[in-house]
Amino acid sequence: MPVVQANGIDIYYEVQGEGEPLVLIPYLAADQACYAFQVPDYAKQFTCYTVDLRGAGLSSKPEGTYTTELLADDIAAFMQAAGLDQAHVSGLSLGAAVGMWLAGKYPERVKSLSLHSAWDRTDPYLTAVVRGWQVMAQALGSVTDMVIQGVFPWCFTPELYAARPEYIDSLAEFVRGRPMPPVDALIRQSEAVLAHDARAVLGSIQAPTQITYGRHDHATSTRFAGPLREAISGAELVVFEDCAHAPIYENVEDFNQRTLEFLSRHAG
């Protein structure tokens, strides 16, 4: 299994495709397979490196304080260990928070930056949401059940639940089939979400940047678009009108098309 030692931990990753390297950073509690609906399209033009973050998947889950800056340090060290001098970088939610730290702190490593469902710093509303997930995970004693029962309703619109319940069920089965973290590791990762504040490094981002949101996302809504666009020079904004927090699943075709167009424009 592809594992590298980086920043003092084991980092698991998988590689698919041909072309310039594209590093895909997962969201809270997820492993690298969370981009299963994107990699088949992306891999036609890019070599996709999907990575398990500290605290999730098959990567190490050490004790201690996790921050989005630390997770970015992990990814930078992973890139060095994997022989990637520079790559396109994409992340959703926690993955986006890590990506902005990576691009701000290690600008020479990031050729383009894709920030999906992103936020510059955690506000009281997002804090309340994530604290609720923590309580639910501890009460259920299961990160898998917490994600399906607690996180899914934030990720998808009521319309998707009503029109395609079988699709929601298939996504739940997908989650059940993945290596989910224990509750204590989820708490450490989620504390990184709660403490996230990248304002100090956003102005250092040099890479061409695309920022996307689902119109019906409440957790990381378009309230964060203004601060990010003001801080990141030339950032492009895309809003998926029919989606909530996870356009990568709710409108796969449109998400892949519009994000791949951006990536392709900045390749070469």
Secondary structure, DSSP 8 states (H G I E B T S, - for coil): --EEEETTEEEEEEEE-SSEEEEEE--TT--GGGGTTTHHHHTTTEEEEEE--TTSTTS---SS---HHHHHHHHHHHHHHTT-SSEEEEEETHHHHHHHHHHHH-GGGEEEEEEES--SB--HHHHHHHHHHHHHHHHHT-HHHHIIIIIHHHHS-HHHHHH-HHHHHHHHHHHHTS----HHHHHHHHHHHHH-B-HHHHTT--S-EEEEEETT-STT-GGGHHHHHHHSTT-EEEEETT-SS-HHHHSHHHHHHHHHHHHHHT--
